[in-house]
């Protein structure tokens, strides 16, 4: 389930973004980015719609996923159920 970011306080949204950055260990290429810059980039992706907050009922957890990756997962789930 996608959680609309507008329904969260700015503090809660930032905390989720910080948690995501800490656990992802994302490689940002040749350019070294500070923790705050990484968090701001995640927040910008959420606000632009490139990324979404996804709640998993199965795992009772929240994750940040690219919109494209989430759509691919949905497509795969639909094809799995049609077998």
N, C-alpha and C positions, 0 to 999 in steps of 0.2 A: 504494500500500500504506500502511495506517495503522500508525504506530509507537506502541506503547503507551508513554506517558510514564513509567510505573512502571519501565520497563527502562533508563531513562537516569539518570545521576547528577544531583543538583540543580544542579551547576555547568554541566554540558552543557546541561541544559534551559534554564537562565537565559541561556547564551550564544546559544542558538538564538532565544530570545525577544528578546534585545537586537538580534541581527542583523535579525530581522523588523521590529522597530520602526524601526530605522535606514533600512531600504530602503522601507518602506511609505509614510512621509510621511502617515500617516492624519490626517484632520481630526477633532478631538474637539469641534467645535462652539464655542460661545462661551466655554467654560471652558478656560483654558490649563493643560495638564498637563505636569509635569516628565517627563524621560526615564524616571526610575525608576518614576514612577506609571504610565506607559504600559506598561512592562515588567511591572509587577505586575498590571496589568489583563489583559494577554495570558496571563500565568501562571495567573491566576484562571480565565480562560475555558478554558484547557487542562484545569485540574484539575476544573472543573465539567462538562466534556464538551461545552460549547458550541462549542469549537474542537478541532481534532485536528492532530497532526503527520502530514503526508502526504509520503511518499517517492516521487519520480518516477523510475522506472527509465530512462525515455526521456531525461530531462535529468540524471540522477544528482544530484538535489538534494532538499533538504528544504524544505517550506513549511508554513506554518500556515494552515489554512483553517477557515472555519466549517463545522460539521457539515452544515448545510442546503445550503451551496454545493457541498460535496463530493457530497452525495446528488443534487443537480441535475445535476452533471457526469456522474455515473454513469448517471442516467436518460437523458441526452442521448447518451451513448456507446452505450447499449443500443439506442436508437432508430435511431442511425446504422448499426449493424451489421445491423439488421433490414430495411433498405431493399433 
